[in-house]
Amino acid sequence: MENEANPPRSTILVVDDSPENIAILKRVLGELYTVRPAINGKVALKAATVAPLPNLILLDVMMPEMDGFEVCEQLKANPVTREIPVIFITAKDQAEDETRGFDAGAVDYISKPFSIPVVMARVATHLAMHAAHAQLKQQYIALQEMERLRKDVEAISRHDLKTPINGILGCSELLLEDDQLAPSEQREFFLMIRDSANRLQEMVNMSMNLINMEQGRYEAQLQEISLVPILQRILADHRVWIDRKQLTAVITVDGQRLQEGQTFTVLGDKTLCYTMFANLCKNAMEASGTGEAITIALGNGDQRATIAIHNQGAVPEAIREKFFEKYVTHGKRGGTGLGTYSSRLMAETQQGQIALHSSELEGTTITVTLRQ
């Protein structure tokens, strides 16, 4: 197995109509690289697309039927091979020939008769440059993804923060405007303000945590926590959804309906568990039809706990295989595709797993597995 101590050998495609030149290059390059020979242009174009793709192509210019310039142009026109650096090996040393070669897409020239040390140095240099360019490209893509995620998290936060902020403002205004409130009513409003403030703080923290989790910098504070009050709070927080759609939400433990005072503990992060299961429950509610049932089934296993959230709606087949990937959404106006992706991040951050099973006949079940 390849590893960092023994990285995979680079593959060099050597294209030359002279068997002698191929033999020489194969002998000297073969000590450090995997050499793939091609005796003419047509063979080269096929060989360049065979996996693993060549990391570099040494291409003779003067060949019958299809010369090196045409081969290079076709390589650069093909999306599969256009990024592979091409070095021309040629007896042509006129300025116009070099210009034509660079116009065709070559990165360098080696003159015939070639010097072995020069060939080795040019090959090593361009392999290193190509590897560095590929790494920079991946880093650039990763930075773009992070920037998009940051903007989406900010947009979600601005949208979702309105609910607890409105709760704080609304209760505060009622307390200020009505001096006839009984102490019990005042206490109820103060509790609502406190709960809204707590939710506001959790949302702000989770916005940063999501970015840190994607970067692998979030350290979950795993401890024994009871999921029952967390799930009950989630259902209470979504009471408007439940009442509006006349849904039935049931929590079961090991197949039996949850009893008063019953507990169910997992090894997890309290904040992550609330946000993760709130996302999943909200998805289940949105996917449910009027009057349907949602079941949250808690199960004890061998040092593992399962939390299975079931609703009767089916996830569209087009997104089932990539349901937990970033930005995957379907027919959801205003959806960002980050809810299920962040749920997967949160499950994995807690050393757990998440899985989906969905069909038109059985509905949808999302199962989260956590340590106990």
Summary of the structure (lengths in Angstrom):
residues: 372
radius of gyration: 31.0
end to end distance: 34.6
largest distance: 102.6
contacts: 1098
relative contact order: 0.07
helix: 49%
strand: 19%
